[in-house]
Structure formats: structure tokens, C-alpha cells
Amino acid sequence: MVEIRLLGPPEVWVEGRRLELPTRKLLALLAYLLLEGPTPRARLAELLWEGFDRRARANLRSELYRLKQTPLAAVLREEGGCLCLEGVESDLRRF
């Protein structure tokens, strides 16, 4: 089970263990997808790196690569150029 806690300091938990993410941008990406749902890659790059240019797209690819190196790879889905999370619990949803 994957849980993202956003009430209080943001944390990601996988199978009852706290997961340290390699970057803060990755945490921001997960939080946005959790709150907003399926989002086009272009929108994510624009939001997180202030513009949809070559550098922003490269940064997004780098963060997605980092994400795929973690246990969270199993909850990330991409369909039609949109990214989303599946099977993630959240303290916000319970609240």
C-alpha cells in the first residue's frame, strides 16, 4: 500500500515504511497528481519548471526516471500523454 500524507509535513509511505524521495520536485509532482488527478505532461512541466520548453521537458523526464527507480513506479500510470496515480491512499481524502 502507498500512502501520501500532505496534512503536516509531506511524507510518502510504502508498505508501512517512510520513503525518502530523492528530490523535492518529485514530492511536488506526486502531490499535484494526487490532488488534481490525470494531468498532461506539458502542464506538469509548465507548473514545476515555469514554462514548457526543452529544459522543462528534460527536467520532467529526469524526475519521472527517478520515480521509476523507487517502489512508487507501480502506482504511476501514463495514458495519452497524461500522468496519474493509481492505488494511492491519502490523509487528505480520509479527512
N, C-alpha and C positions, 0 to 999 in steps of 0.2 A: 504494500500500500504506500502511495505517495501522498504526502500532505504538505501544503504550503501555508504557512502561518504568516498573516500580514497584520494582525492586531498585535501591537507591540513591535519589538524588533523583528524584521522579516527573517524567517527561517524555513528551511526545507528539510523535511523528514522522510526517510525511505525505510520502510520495514522497522519503524520504531527507533531509528538512529538518525541523529542530526547529520546532514550532509553539508560539508563546506564547499561552496561553489568557487570556481577559480576567479571569477570577476563579478563586480557589482552590476555591470551591464547585463550579465546573464540572469541575475536575480530580477532586474528590472524587466527584462524580456519575459520571464516566466510570470511575473506579477501582472503584466499587461495582458498576456494571453489568458490568464486565469480570469481576470476581471472583464475583459472585452470579448472573449471568445475568438472564433476564427478571424484572422487578420491577414491581409495581403502582405507579402514580403516587403513590397515597396513602402507601405505605410509604416511598418516596423523600422525600416532603415531610416525613413524620414524623421520619425519621432525620436529614436535613440541617438542618431548622429546628425541631426539638424540638416537634412537635405537628402534627396535621393540621387546621389551621384556615384561615381565609380568607387570612391573611398567608402561611402556609407554601405554600399552593397558588399564590398570586401569585408568590412567590419562585421556585418551581419553574418556572412558566411563563416567567418572565424568563430563567432560566438556559437553558431549552430554546430560547428565542428567540436568545440569544447563541450557543448551539451551532450553530443553523441558519445563522448568519452566517459560519461557518468551513467549511473543507474537510471537517470531520467530519460534516457534515449527511448525507453519503452513507452513513454506517455506522450511523446511529441509526434504529431501527425501533420502531413502536408498533402493537401488536395487542391488542385487547380491553382497553385501559386499562393494559397493561404495556409498559414500555420495555425495549429490549435493544440490544446492539451486534452487528453482523454484519460479518464480514470484517476483524476486528482481530487483529493479532498481538500477542503479549505475551512479555516476557522471563520472566515467571513460568511461563507454560505451557511454554516451552522448558526451563526449569530443572527 
